Amino acid sequence: MLGIITRRRILYWLGAMAAVLVGGTIIGLIWADTSDVAGSIAVITNISGVVGIVLLLIALAVVTRRRRQKLAA
């Protein structure tokens, strides 16, 4: 499945995950002390942002490694 995912697309999704992480942090800083729902949203977005970034970094490493091996062959 990683063969059809391009490096550029992974980088775009990394940017999106970073935006989710920043959004969750902003929600957490501004609204979490006034609302339990906002705090829950902040926690969920921060966890999903970090997990997404880690998975995308692993995918980026795999795609980059395969590309280097393909060019070397």
Predicted model as a PDB file, atoms N, CA, C, CB and O in Angstrom, pLDDT in the B-factor column:
MODEL        1                                                                  
ATOM      1  N   MET A   1       0.814  -1.196   0.000  1.00 58.00           N  
ATOM      2  CA  MET A   1       0.000   0.000   0.000  1.00 58.00           C  
ATOM      3  C   MET A   1       0.861   1.264   0.000  1.00 58.00           C  
ATOM      4  CB  MET A   1      -0.928  -0.004   1.200  1.00 58.00           C  
ATOM      5  O   MET A   1       0.464   2.294  -0.545  1.00 58.00           O  
ATOM      6  N   LEU A   2       2.031   1.176   0.611  1.00 57.00           N  
ATOM      7  CA  LEU A   2       2.898   2.347   0.643  1.00 57.00           C  
ATOM      8  C   LEU A   2       3.464   2.683  -0.735  1.00 57.00           C  
ATOM      9  CB  LEU A   2       4.031   2.124   1.623  1.00 57.00           C  
ATOM     10  O   LEU A   2       3.963   3.787  -0.952  1.00 57.00           O  
ATOM     11  N   GLY A   3       3.386   1.731  -1.666  1.00 62.00           N  
ATOM     12  CA  GLY A   3       3.910   1.968  -2.994  1.00 62.00           C  
ATOM     13  C   GLY A   3       3.139   3.031  -3.766  1.00 62.00           C  
ATOM     14  O   GLY A   3       3.700   3.685  -4.646  1.00 62.00           O  
ATOM     15  N   ILE A   4       1.863   3.210  -3.447  1.00 74.00           N  
ATOM     16  CA  ILE A   4       1.064   4.193  -4.173  1.00 74.00           C  
ATOM     17  C   ILE A   4       1.049   5.569  -3.482  1.00 74.00           C  
ATOM     18  CB  ILE A   4      -0.360   3.681  -4.329  1.00 74.00           C  
ATOM     19  O   ILE A   4       0.545   6.548  -4.032  1.00 74.00           O  
ATOM     20  N   ILE A   5       1.605   5.616  -2.281  1.00 78.00           N  
ATOM     21  CA  ILE A   5       1.643   6.887  -1.562  1.00 78.00           C  
ATOM     22  C   ILE A   5       2.944   7.604  -1.916  1.00 78.00           C  
ATOM     23  CB  ILE A   5       1.523   6.669  -0.014  1.00 78.00           C  
ATOM     24  O   ILE A   5       4.032   7.056  -1.739  1.00 78.00           O  
ATOM     25  N   THR A   6       2.823   8.815  -2.409  1.00 84.00           N  
ATOM     26  CA  THR A   6       4.013   9.563  -2.792  1.00 84.00           C  
ATOM     27  C   THR A   6       4.570  10.321  -1.591  1.00 84.00           C  
ATOM     28  CB  THR A   6       3.696  10.535  -3.942  1.00 84.00           C  
ATOM     29  O   THR A   6       3.883  10.560  -0.599  1.00 84.00           O  
ATOM     30  N   ARG A   7       5.806  10.677  -1.719  1.00 87.00           N  
ATOM     31  CA  ARG A   7       6.478  11.431  -0.659  1.00 87.00           C  
ATOM     32  C   ARG A   7       5.796  12.782  -0.444  1.00 87.00           C  
ATOM     33  CB  ARG A   7       7.970  11.633  -1.002  1.00 87.00           C  
ATOM     34  O   ARG A   7       5.644  13.233   0.691  1.00 87.00           O  
ATOM     35  N   ARG A   8       5.397  13.408  -1.511  1.00 90.00           N  
ATOM     36  CA  ARG A   8       4.739  14.712  -1.419  1.00 90.00           C  
ATOM     37  C   ARG A   8       3.425  14.618  -0.644  1.00 90.00           C  
ATOM     38  CB  ARG A   8       4.482  15.278  -2.819  1.00 90.00           C  
ATOM     39  O   ARG A   8       3.123  15.474   0.187  1.00 90.00           O  
ATOM     40  N   ARG A   9       2.653  13.576  -0.921  1.00 92.00           N  
ATOM     41  CA  ARG A   9       1.382  13.390  -0.225  1.00 92.00           C  
ATOM     42  C   ARG A   9       1.607  13.169   1.275  1.00 92.00           C  
ATOM     43  CB  ARG A   9       0.612  12.203  -0.829  1.00 92.00           C  
ATOM     44  O   ARG A   9       0.852  13.679   2.103  1.00 92.00           O  
ATOM     45  N   ILE A  10       2.639  12.412   1.615  1.00 92.00           N  
ATOM     46  CA  ILE A  10       2.958  12.206   3.029  1.00 92.00           C  
ATOM     47  C   ILE A  10       3.325  13.523   3.688  1.00 92.00           C  
ATOM     48  CB  ILE A  10       4.105  11.197   3.187  1.00 92.00           C  
ATOM     49  O   ILE A  10       2.917  13.786   4.819  1.00 92.00           O  
ATOM     50  N   LEU A  11       4.083  14.345   2.999  1.00 92.00           N  
ATOM     51  CA  LEU A  11       4.465  15.644   3.564  1.00 92.00           C  
ATOM     52  C   LEU A  11       3.243  16.550   3.749  1.00 92.00           C  
ATOM     53  CB  LEU A  11       5.501  16.336   2.658  1.00 92.00           C  
ATOM     54  O   LEU A  11       3.158  17.282   4.735  1.00 92.00           O  
ATOM     55  N   TYR A  12       2.307  16.503   2.811  1.00 95.00           N  
ATOM     56  CA  TYR A  12       1.073  17.276   2.983  1.00 95.00           C  
ATOM     57  C   TYR A  12       0.290  16.812   4.202  1.00 95.00           C  
ATOM     58  CB  TYR A  12       0.199  17.169   1.735  1.00 95.00           C  
ATOM     59  O   TYR A  12      -0.209  17.630   4.975  1.00 95.00           O  
ATOM     60  N   TRP A  13       0.182  15.496   4.374  1.00 93.00           N  
ATOM     61  CA  TRP A  13      -0.531  14.962   5.532  1.00 93.00           C  
ATOM     62  C   TRP A  13       0.199  15.270   6.829  1.00 93.00           C  
ATOM     63  CB  TRP A  13      -0.721  13.461   5.390  1.00 93.00           C  
ATOM     64  O   TRP A  13      -0.438  15.460   7.865  1.00 93.00           O  
ATOM     65  N   LEU A  14       1.536  15.322   6.790  1.00 94.00           N  
ATOM     66  CA  LEU A  14       2.289  15.738   7.980  1.00 94.00           C  
ATOM     67  C   LEU A  14       1.941  17.171   8.361  1.00 94.00           C  
ATOM     68  CB  LEU A  14       3.807  15.609   7.736  1.00 94.00           C  
ATOM     69  O   LEU A  14       1.794  17.490   9.541  1.00 94.00           O  
ATOM     70  N   GLY A  15       1.809  18.026   7.360  1.00 94.00           N  
ATOM     71  CA  GLY A  15       1.385  19.400   7.624  1.00 94.00           C  
ATOM     72  C   GLY A  15      -0.008  19.464   8.228  1.00 94.00           C  
ATOM     73  O   GLY A  15      -0.267  20.257   9.134  1.00 94.00           O  
ATOM     74  N   ALA A  16      -0.905  18.620   7.720  1.00 93.00           N  
ATOM     75  CA  ALA A  16      -2.264  18.579   8.254  1.00 93.00           C  
ATOM     76  C   ALA A  16      -2.269  18.086   9.700  1.00 93.00           C  
ATOM     77  CB  ALA A  16      -3.154  17.680   7.386  1.00 93.00           C  
ATOM     78  O   ALA A  16      -2.998  18.623  10.535  1.00 93.00           O  
ATOM     79  N   MET A  17      -1.468  17.076   9.997  1.00 92.00           N  
ATOM     80  CA  MET A  17      -1.404  16.566  11.370  1.00 92.00           C  
ATOM     81  C   MET A  17      -0.799  17.603  12.315  1.00 92.00           C  
ATOM     82  CB  MET A  17      -0.584  15.268  11.420  1.00 92.00           C  
ATOM     83  O   MET A  17      -1.210  17.707  13.471  1.00 92.00           O  
ATOM     84  N   ALA A  18       0.159  18.356  11.834  1.00 93.00           N  
ATOM     85  CA  ALA A  18       0.732  19.429  12.652  1.00 93.00           C  
ATOM     86  C   ALA A  18      -0.327  20.487  12.940  1.00 93.00           C  
ATOM     87  CB  ALA A  18       1.955  20.069  11.947  1.00 93.00           C  
ATOM     88  O   ALA A  18      -0.386  21.029  14.044  1.00 93.00           O  
ATOM     89  N   ALA A  19      -1.165  20.781  11.945  1.00 93.00           N  
ATOM     90  CA  ALA A  19      -2.246  21.747  12.150  1.00 93.00           C  
ATOM     91  C   ALA A  19      -3.254  21.225  13.172  1.00 93.00           C  
ATOM     92  CB  ALA A  19      -2.954  22.053  10.817  1.00 93.00           C  
ATOM     93  O   ALA A  19      -3.753  21.991  13.996  1.00 93.00           O  
ATOM     94  N   VAL A  20      -3.559  19.918  13.123  1.00 89.00           N  
ATOM     95  CA  VAL A  20      -4.463  19.319  14.116  1.00 89.00           C  
ATOM     96  C   VAL A  20      -3.865  19.438  15.511  1.00 89.00           C  
ATOM     97  CB  VAL A  20      -4.744  17.833  13.780  1.00 89.00           C  
ATOM     98  O   VAL A  20      -4.565  19.756  16.472  1.00 89.00           O  
ATOM     99  N   LEU A  21      -2.572  19.182  15.613  1.00 89.00           N  
ATOM    100  CA  LEU A  21      -1.899  19.283  16.905  1.00 89.00           C  
ATOM    101  C   LEU A  21      -1.927  20.711  17.434  1.00 89.00           C  
ATOM    102  CB  LEU A  21      -0.458  18.797  16.791  1.00 89.00           C  
ATOM    103  O   LEU A  21      -2.185  20.928  18.618  1.00 89.00           O  
ATOM    104  N   VAL A  22      -1.668  21.672  16.580  1.00 91.00           N  
ATOM    105  CA  VAL A  22      -1.717  23.081  16.987  1.00 91.00           C  
ATOM    106  C   VAL A  22      -3.139  23.474  17.359  1.00 91.00           C  
ATOM    107  CB  VAL A  22      -1.190  23.996  15.860  1.00 91.00           C  
ATOM    108  O   VAL A  22      -3.353  24.170  18.352  1.00 91.00           O  
ATOM    109  N   GLY A  23      -4.107  23.035  16.572  1.00 87.00           N  
ATOM    110  CA  GLY A  23      -5.510  23.342  16.882  1.00 87.00           C  
ATOM    111  C   GLY A  23      -5.929  22.777  18.228  1.00 87.00           C  
ATOM    112  O   GLY A  23      -6.598  23.459  19.005  1.00 87.00           O  
ATOM    113  N   GLY A  24      -5.547  21.545  18.510  1.00 85.00           N  
ATOM    114  CA  GLY A  24      -5.863  20.937  19.794  1.00 85.00           C  
ATOM    115  C   GLY A  24      -5.209  21.666  20.947  1.00 85.00           C  
ATOM    116  O   GLY A  24      -5.807  21.818  22.012  1.00 85.00           O  
ATOM    117  N   THR A  25      -3.989  22.115  20.739  1.00 86.00           N  
ATOM    118  CA  THR A  25      -3.289  22.858  21.784  1.00 86.00           C  
ATOM    119  C   THR A  25      -3.963  24.200  22.036  1.00 86.00           C  
ATOM    120  CB  THR A  25      -1.820  23.068  21.401  1.00 86.00           C  
ATOM    121  O   THR A  25      -4.105  24.618  23.186  1.00 86.00           O  
ATOM    122  N   ILE A  26      -4.375  24.871  20.980  1.00 87.00           N  
ATOM    123  CA  ILE A  26      -5.058  26.163  21.137  1.00 87.00           C  
ATOM    124  C   ILE A  26      -6.378  25.979  21.866  1.00 87.00           C  
ATOM    125  CB  ILE A  26      -5.297  26.828  19.765  1.00 87.00           C  
ATOM    126  O   ILE A  26      -6.706  26.744  22.774  1.00 87.00           O  
ATOM    127  N   ILE A  27      -7.137  24.963  21.468  1.00 83.00           N  
ATOM    128  CA  ILE A  27      -8.399  24.682  22.159  1.00 83.00           C  
ATOM    129  C   ILE A  27      -8.130  24.391  23.636  1.00 83.00           C  
ATOM    130  CB  ILE A  27      -9.137  23.486  21.496  1.00 83.00           C  
ATOM    131  O   ILE A  27      -8.846  24.867  24.517  1.00 83.00           O  
ATOM    132  N   GLY A  28      -7.099  23.611  23.884  1.00 83.00           N  
ATOM    133  CA  GLY A  28      -6.756  23.273  25.253  1.00 83.00           C  
ATOM    134  C   GLY A  28      -6.358  24.477  26.082  1.00 83.00           C  
ATOM    135  O   GLY A  28      -6.730  24.584  27.251  1.00 83.00           O  
ATOM    136  N   LEU A  29      -5.605  25.379  25.483  1.00 85.00           N  
ATOM    137  CA  LEU A  29      -5.143  26.549  26.230  1.00 85.00           C  
ATOM    138  C   LEU A  29      -6.255  27.562  26.473  1.00 85.00           C  
ATOM    139  CB  LEU A  29      -4.005  27.215  25.492  1.00 85.00           C  
ATOM    140  O   LEU A  29      -6.300  28.195  27.529  1.00 85.00           O  
ATOM    141  N   ILE A  30      -7.139  27.717  25.519  1.00 86.00           N  
ATOM    142  CA  ILE A  30      -8.155  28.768  25.622  1.00 86.00           C  
ATOM    143  C   ILE A  30      -9.409  28.297  26.339  1.00 86.00           C  
ATOM    144  CB  ILE A  30      -8.521  29.271  24.246  1.00 86.00           C  
ATOM    145  O   ILE A  30      -9.888  28.960  27.258  1.00 86.00           O  
ATOM    146  N   TRP A  31      -9.943  27.149  25.920  1.00 81.00           N  
ATOM    147  CA  TRP A  31     -11.273  26.784  26.374  1.00 81.00           C  
ATOM    148  C   TRP A  31     -11.343  25.621  27.358  1.00 81.00           C  
ATOM    149  CB  TRP A  31     -12.090  26.461  25.214  1.00 81.00           C  
ATOM    150  O   TRP A  31     -12.401  25.375  27.937  1.00 81.00           O  
ATOM    151  N   ALA A  32     -10.247  24.904  27.561  1.00 72.00           N  
ATOM    152  CA  ALA A  32     -10.334  23.691  28.377  1.00 72.00           C  
ATOM    153  C   ALA A  32     -10.669  23.975  29.828  1.00 72.00           C  
ATOM    154  CB  ALA A  32      -9.042  22.934  28.307  1.00 72.00           C  
ATOM    155  O   ALA A  32     -11.265  23.127  30.492  1.00 72.00           O  
ATOM    156  N   ASP A  33     -10.304  25.143  30.341  1.00 75.00           N  
ATOM    157  CA  ASP A  33     -10.600  25.423  31.744  1.00 75.00           C  
ATOM    158  C   ASP A  33     -12.064  25.807  31.960  1.00 75.00           C  
ATOM    159  CB  ASP A  33      -9.698  26.533  32.252  1.00 75.00           C  
ATOM    160  O   ASP A  33     -12.541  25.809  33.094  1.00 75.00           O  
ATOM    161  N   THR A  34     -12.776  26.130  30.885  1.00 79.00           N  
ATOM    162  CA  THR A  34     -14.176  26.535  31.040  1.00 79.00           C  
ATOM    163  C   THR A  34     -15.160  25.432  30.675  1.00 79.00           C  
ATOM    164  CB  THR A  34     -14.453  27.746  30.193  1.00 79.00           C  
ATOM    165  O   THR A  34     -16.336  25.519  31.027  1.00 79.00           O  
ATOM    166  N   SER A  35     -14.703  24.401  29.979  1.00 79.00           N  
ATOM    167  CA  SER A  35     -15.630  23.371  29.504  1.00 79.00           C  
ATOM    168  C   SER A  35     -14.956  22.005  29.486  1.00 79.00           C  
ATOM    169  CB  SER A  35     -16.153  23.720  28.102  1.00 79.00           C  
ATOM    170  O   SER A  35     -13.835  21.863  28.997  1.00 79.00           O  
ATOM    171  N   ASP A  36     -15.641  21.011  30.018  1.00 81.00           N  
ATOM    172  CA  ASP A  36     -15.112  19.650  29.972  1.00 81.00           C  
ATOM    173  C   ASP A  36     -15.110  19.103  28.544  1.00 81.00           C  
ATOM    174  CB  ASP A  36     -15.930  18.733  30.886  1.00 81.00           C  
ATOM    175  O   ASP A  36     -14.229  18.327  28.173  1.00 81.00           O  
ATOM    176  N   VAL A  37     -16.092  19.507  27.751  1.00 83.00           N  
ATOM    177  CA  VAL A  37     -16.161  19.048  26.362  1.00 83.00           C  
ATOM    178  C   VAL A  37     -14.972  19.578  25.578  1.00 83.00           C  
ATOM    179  CB  VAL A  37     -17.484  19.495  25.699  1.00 83.00           C  
ATOM    180  O   VAL A  37     -14.357  18.844  24.805  1.00 83.00           O  
ATOM    181  N   ALA A  38     -14.647  20.850  25.774  1.00 80.00           N  
ATOM    182  CA  ALA A  38     -13.498  21.424  25.072  1.00 80.00           C  
ATOM    183  C   ALA A  38     -12.199  20.743  25.500  1.00 80.00           C  
ATOM    184  CB  ALA A  38     -13.412  22.937  25.332  1.00 80.00           C  
ATOM    185  O   ALA A  38     -11.304  20.529  24.684  1.00 80.00           O  
ATOM    186  N   GLY A  39     -12.106  20.409  26.776  1.00 83.00           N  
ATOM    187  CA  GLY A  39     -10.926  19.690  27.242  1.00 83.00           C  
ATOM    188  C   GLY A  39     -10.816  18.321  26.610  1.00 83.00           C  
ATOM    189  O   GLY A  39      -9.725  17.886  26.241  1.00 83.00           O  
ATOM    190  N   SER A  40     -11.945  17.640  26.482  1.00 86.00           N  
ATOM    191  CA  SER A  40     -11.949  16.316  25.839  1.00 86.00           C  
ATOM    192  C   SER A  40     -11.566  16.419  24.374  1.00 86.00           C  
ATOM    193  CB  SER A  40     -13.326  15.656  25.972  1.00 86.00           C  
ATOM    194  O   SER A  40     -10.809  15.592  23.866  1.00 86.00           O  
ATOM    195  N   ILE A  41     -12.086  17.428  23.697  1.00 85.00           N  
ATOM    196  CA  ILE A  41     -11.742  17.639  22.282  1.00 85.00           C  
ATOM    197  C   ILE A  41     -10.254  17.915  22.138  1.00 85.00           C  
ATOM    198  CB  ILE A  41     -12.561  18.807  21.684  1.00 85.00           C  
ATOM    199  O   ILE A  41      -9.608  17.407  21.222  1.00 85.00           O  
ATOM    200  N   ALA A  42      -9.712  18.724  23.047  1.00 85.00           N  
ATOM    201  CA  ALA A  42      -8.285  19.046  22.997  1.00 85.00           C  
ATOM    202  C   ALA A  42      -7.437  17.790  23.192  1.00 85.00           C  
ATOM    203  CB  ALA A  42      -7.934  20.095  24.068  1.00 85.00           C  
ATOM    204  O   ALA A  42      -6.453  17.591  22.480  1.00 85.00           O  
ATOM    205  N   VAL A  43      -7.809  16.952  24.139  1.00 87.00           N  
ATOM    206  CA  VAL A  43      -7.050  15.730  24.392  1.00 87.00           C  
ATOM    207  C   VAL A  43      -7.119  14.799  23.189  1.00 87.00           C  
ATOM    208  CB  VAL A  43      -7.576  15.017  25.647  1.00 87.00           C  
ATOM    209  O   VAL A  43      -6.099  14.248  22.774  1.00 87.00           O  
ATOM    210  N   ILE A  44      -8.298  14.620  22.630  1.00 90.00           N  
ATOM    211  CA  ILE A  44      -8.466  13.719  21.477  1.00 90.00           C  
ATOM    212  C   ILE A  44      -7.687  14.226  20.267  1.00 90.00           C  
ATOM    213  CB  ILE A  44      -9.958  13.576  21.117  1.00 90.00           C  
ATOM    214  O   ILE A  44      -7.031  13.439  19.584  1.00 90.00           O  
ATOM    215  N   THR A  45      -7.749  15.527  19.993  1.00 88.00           N  
ATOM    216  CA  THR A  45      -7.016  16.055  18.834  1.00 88.00           C  
ATOM    217  C   THR A  45      -5.515  15.979  19.049  1.00 88.00           C  
ATOM    218  CB  THR A  45      -7.425  17.503  18.554  1.00 88.00           C  
ATOM    219  O   THR A  45      -4.769  15.723  18.104  1.00 88.00           O  
ATOM    220  N   ASN A  46      -5.061  16.195  20.271  1.00 89.00           N  
ATOM    221  CA  ASN A  46      -3.620  16.099  20.523  1.00 89.00           C  
ATOM    222  C   ASN A  46      -3.130  14.663  20.387  1.00 89.00           C  
ATOM    223  CB  ASN A  46      -3.285  16.634  21.917  1.00 89.00           C  
ATOM    224  O   ASN A  46      -2.069  14.426  19.811  1.00 89.00           O  
ATOM    225  N   ILE A  47      -3.877  13.716  20.903  1.00 92.00           N  
ATOM    226  CA  ILE A  47      -3.475  12.307  20.775  1.00 92.00           C  
ATOM    227  C   ILE A  47      -3.501  11.873  19.315  1.00 92.00           C  
ATOM    228  CB  ILE A  47      -4.400  11.399  21.614  1.00 92.00           C  
ATOM    229  O   ILE A  47      -2.556  11.243  18.840  1.00 92.00           O  
ATOM    230  N   SER A  48      -4.569  12.201  18.603  1.00 91.00           N  
ATOM    231  CA  SER A  48      -4.648  11.803  17.189  1.00 91.00           C  
ATOM    232  C   SER A  48      -3.579  12.515  16.362  1.00 91.00           C  
ATOM    233  CB  SER A  48      -6.050  12.109  16.619  1.00 91.00           C  
ATOM    234  O   SER A  48      -3.043  11.931  15.420  1.00 91.00           O  
ATOM    235  N   GLY A  49      -3.263  13.759  16.695  1.00 91.00           N  
ATOM    236  CA  GLY A  49      -2.207  14.474  15.972  1.00 91.00           C  
ATOM    237  C   GLY A  49      -0.851  13.828  16.163  1.00 91.00           C  
ATOM    238  O   GLY A  49      -0.103  13.663  15.199  1.00 91.00           O  
ATOM    239  N   VAL A  50      -0.523  13.461  17.392  1.00 93.00           N  
ATOM    240  CA  VAL A  50       0.774  12.836  17.670  1.00 93.00           C  
ATOM    241  C   VAL A  50       0.854  11.454  17.023  1.00 93.00           C  
ATOM    242  CB  VAL A  50       1.008  12.726  19.193  1.00 93.00           C  
ATOM    243  O   VAL A  50       1.866  11.114  16.410  1.00 93.00           O  
ATOM    244  N   VAL A  51      -0.197  10.664  17.155  1.00 94.00           N  
ATOM    245  CA  VAL A  51      -0.198   9.329  16.545  1.00 94.00           C  
ATOM    246  C   VAL A  51      -0.089   9.444  15.025  1.00 94.00           C  
ATOM    247  CB  VAL A  51      -1.480   8.548  16.935  1.00 94.00           C  
ATOM    248  O   VAL A  51       0.651   8.685  14.398  1.00 94.00           O  
ATOM    249  N   GLY A  52      -0.816  10.382  14.436  1.00 92.00           N  
ATOM    250  CA  GLY A  52      -0.746  10.588  12.990  1.00 92.00           C  
ATOM    251  C   GLY A  52       0.633  10.999  12.529  1.00 92.00           C  
ATOM    252  O   GLY A  52       1.124  10.518  11.508  1.00 92.00           O  
ATOM    253  N   ILE A  53       1.263  11.896  13.284  1.00 94.00           N  
ATOM    254  CA  ILE A  53       2.608  12.347  12.914  1.00 94.00           C  
ATOM    255  C   ILE A  53       3.605  11.194  12.998  1.00 94.00           C  
ATOM    256  CB  ILE A  53       3.061  13.507  13.823  1.00 94.00           C  
ATOM    257  O   ILE A  53       4.439  11.034  12.107  1.00 94.00           O  
ATOM    258  N   VAL A  54       3.529  10.400  14.046  1.00 95.00           N  
ATOM    259  CA  VAL A  54       4.447   9.262  14.183  1.00 95.00           C  
ATOM    260  C   VAL A  54       4.256   8.273  13.035  1.00 95.00           C  
ATOM    261  CB  VAL A  54       4.232   8.550  15.537  1.00 95.00           C  
ATOM    262  O   VAL A  54       5.234   7.829  12.433  1.00 95.00           O  
ATOM    263  N   LEU A  55       3.005   7.923  12.727  1.00 94.00           N  
ATOM    264  CA  LEU A  55       2.752   6.985  11.636  1.00 94.00           C  
ATOM    265  C   LEU A  55       3.216   7.540  10.292  1.00 94.00           C  
ATOM    266  CB  LEU A  55       1.269   6.644  11.572  1.00 94.00           C  
ATOM    267  O   LEU A  55       3.771   6.807   9.473  1.00 94.00           O  
ATOM    268  N   LEU A  56       2.994   8.819  10.068  1.00 94.00           N  
ATOM    269  CA  LEU A  56       3.423   9.414   8.803  1.00 94.00           C  
ATOM    270  C   LEU A  56       4.943   9.510   8.700  1.00 94.00           C  
ATOM    271  CB  LEU A  56       2.810  10.794   8.641  1.00 94.00           C  
ATOM    272  O   LEU A  56       5.496   9.369   7.610  1.00 94.00           O  
ATOM    273  N   LEU A  57       5.617   9.747   9.811  1.00 94.00           N  
ATOM    274  CA  LEU A  57       7.082   9.756   9.780  1.00 94.00           C  
ATOM    275  C   LEU A  57       7.629   8.366   9.474  1.00 94.00           C  
ATOM    276  CB  LEU A  57       7.645  10.261  11.118  1.00 94.00           C  
ATOM    277  O   LEU A  57       8.621   8.232   8.758  1.00 94.00           O  
ATOM    278  N   ILE A  58       6.992   7.342  10.007  1.00 94.00           N  
ATOM    279  CA  ILE A  58       7.401   5.969   9.676  1.00 94.00           C  
ATOM    280  C   ILE A  58       7.163   5.695   8.193  1.00 94.00           C  
ATOM    281  CB  ILE A  58       6.628   4.937  10.546  1.00 94.00           C  
ATOM    282  O   ILE A  58       8.025   5.126   7.522  1.00 94.00           O  
ATOM    283  N   ALA A  59       6.005   6.095   7.678  1.00 92.00           N  
ATOM    284  CA  ALA A  59       5.710   5.909   6.254  1.00 92.00           C  
ATOM    285  C   ALA A  59       6.694   6.675   5.386  1.00 92.00           C  
ATOM    286  CB  ALA A  59       4.280   6.355   5.940  1.00 92.00           C  
ATOM    287  O   ALA A  59       7.130   6.172   4.351  1.00 92.00           O  
ATOM    288  N   LEU A  60       7.046   7.881   5.793  1.00 92.00           N  
ATOM    289  CA  LEU A  60       8.006   8.676   5.039  1.00 92.00           C  
ATOM    290  C   LEU A  60       9.371   7.991   5.005  1.00 92.00           C  
ATOM    291  CB  LEU A  60       8.130  10.078   5.644  1.00 92.00           C  
ATOM    292  O   LEU A  60      10.040   7.977   3.972  1.00 92.00           O  
ATOM    293  N   ALA A  61       9.775   7.431   6.130  1.00 92.00           N  
ATOM    294  CA  ALA A  61      11.061   6.725   6.172  1.00 92.00           C  
ATOM    295  C   ALA A  61      11.035   5.505   5.258  1.00 92.00           C  
ATOM    296  CB  ALA A  61      11.401   6.299   7.615  1.00 92.00           C  
ATOM    297  O   ALA A  61      12.011   5.240   4.556  1.00 92.00           O  
ATOM    298  N   VAL A  62       9.938   4.761   5.257  1.00 90.00           N  
ATOM    299  CA  VAL A  62       9.832   3.571   4.409  1.00 90.00           C  
ATOM    300  C   VAL A  62       9.849   3.951   2.935  1.00 90.00           C  
ATOM    301  CB  VAL A  62       8.554   2.789   4.735  1.00 90.00           C  
ATOM    302  O   VAL A  62      10.561   3.337   2.140  1.00 90.00           O  
ATOM    303  N   VAL A  63       9.068   4.958   2.572  1.00 89.00           N  
ATOM    304  CA  VAL A  63       9.000   5.383   1.170  1.00 89.00           C  
ATOM    305  C   VAL A  63      10.349   5.925   0.712  1.00 89.00           C  
ATOM    306  CB  VAL A  63       7.903   6.452   0.976  1.00 89.00           C  
ATOM    307  O   VAL A  63      10.784   5.637  -0.403  1.00 89.00           O  
ATOM    308  N   THR A  64      11.009   6.701   1.554  1.00 87.00           N  
ATOM    309  CA  THR A  64      12.317   7.259   1.193  1.00 87.00           C  
ATOM    310  C   THR A  64      13.350   6.149   1.042  1.00 87.00           C  
ATOM    311  CB  THR A  64      12.784   8.279   2.253  1.00 87.00           C  
ATOM    312  O   THR A  64      14.167   6.176   0.121  1.00 87.00           O  
ATOM    313  N   ARG A  65      13.313   5.178   1.940  1.00 87.00           N  
ATOM    314  CA  ARG A  65      14.264   4.066   1.861  1.00 87.00           C  
ATOM    315  C   ARG A  65      14.040   3.244   0.592  1.00 87.00           C  
ATOM    316  CB  ARG A  65      14.142   3.165   3.103  1.00 87.00           C  
ATOM    317  O   ARG A  65      14.994   2.879  -0.094  1.00 87.00           O  
ATOM    318  N   ARG A  66      12.777   2.958   0.288  1.00 82.00           N  
ATOM    319  CA  ARG A  66      12.480   2.199  -0.938  1.00 82.00           C  
ATOM    320  C   ARG A  66      12.917   2.965  -2.171  1.00 82.00           C  
ATOM    321  CB  ARG A  66      10.982   1.879  -1.028  1.00 82.00           C  
ATOM    322  O   ARG A  66      13.413   2.382  -3.135  1.00 82.00           O  
ATOM    323  N   ARG A  67      12.729   4.284  -2.135  1.00 78.00           N  
ATOM    324  CA  ARG A  67      13.124   5.100  -3.292  1.00 78.00           C  
ATOM    325  C   ARG A  67      14.633   5.078  -3.478  1.00 78.00           C  
ATOM    326  CB  ARG A  67      12.635   6.550  -3.126  1.00 78.00           C  
ATOM    327  O   ARG A  67      15.125   4.982  -4.603  1.00 78.00           O  
ATOM    328  N   ARG A  68      15.370   5.168  -2.368  1.00 80.00           N  
ATOM    329  CA  ARG A  68      16.841   5.122  -2.459  1.00 80.00           C  
ATOM    330  C   ARG A  68      17.319   3.769  -2.953  1.00 80.00           C  
ATOM    331  CB  ARG A  68      17.477   5.429  -1.095  1.00 80.00           C  
ATOM    332  O   ARG A  68      18.244   3.693  -3.762  1.00 80.00           O  
ATOM    333  N   GLN A  69      16.692   2.692  -2.471  1.00 80.00           N  
ATOM    334  CA  GLN A  69      17.076   1.352  -2.917  1.00 80.00           C  
ATOM    335  C   GLN A  69      16.768   1.160  -4.398  1.00 80.00           C  
ATOM    336  CB  GLN A  69      16.354   0.284  -2.086  1.00 80.00           C  
ATOM    337  O   GLN A  69      17.519   0.507  -5.123  1.00 80.00           O  
ATOM    338  N   LYS A  70      15.651   1.740  -4.832  1.00 79.00           N  
ATOM    339  CA  LYS A  70      15.267   1.626  -6.242  1.00 79.00           C  
ATOM    340  C   LYS A  70      16.239   2.392  -7.130  1.00 79.00           C  
ATOM    341  CB  LYS A  70      13.834   2.146  -6.456  1.00 79.00           C  
ATOM    342  O   LYS A  70      16.580   1.930  -8.219  1.00 79.00           O  
ATOM    343  N   LEU A  71      16.692   3.569  -6.671  1.00 81.00           N  
ATOM    344  CA  LEU A  71      17.636   4.360  -7.450  1.00 81.00           C  
ATOM    345  C   LEU A  71      19.016   3.729  -7.477  1.00 81.00           C  
ATOM    346  CB  LEU A  71      17.724   5.763  -6.894  1.00 81.00           C  
ATOM    347  O   LEU A  71      19.739   3.855  -8.465  1.00 81.00           O  
ATOM    348  N   ALA A  72      19.388   3.051  -6.399  1.00 80.00           N  
ATOM    349  CA  ALA A  72      20.702   2.415  -6.328  1.00 80.00           C  
ATOM    350  C   ALA A  72      20.773   1.160  -7.195  1.00 80.00           C  
ATOM    351  CB  ALA A  72      21.036   2.067  -4.885  1.00 80.00           C  
ATOM    352  O   ALA A  72      21.854   0.769  -7.636  1.00 80.00           O  
ATOM    353  N   ALA A  73      19.660   0.549  -7.430  1.00 68.00           N  
ATOM    354  CA  ALA A  73      19.661  -0.717  -8.196  1.00 68.00           C  
ATOM    355  C   ALA A  73      19.788  -0.496  -9.681  1.00 68.00           C  
ATOM    356  CB  ALA A  73      18.398  -1.500  -7.923  1.00 68.00           C  
ATOM    357  O   ALA A  73      19.804  -1.458 -10.449  1.00 68.00           O  
TER     358      ALA A  73                                                      
ENDMDL                                                                          
END                                                                             
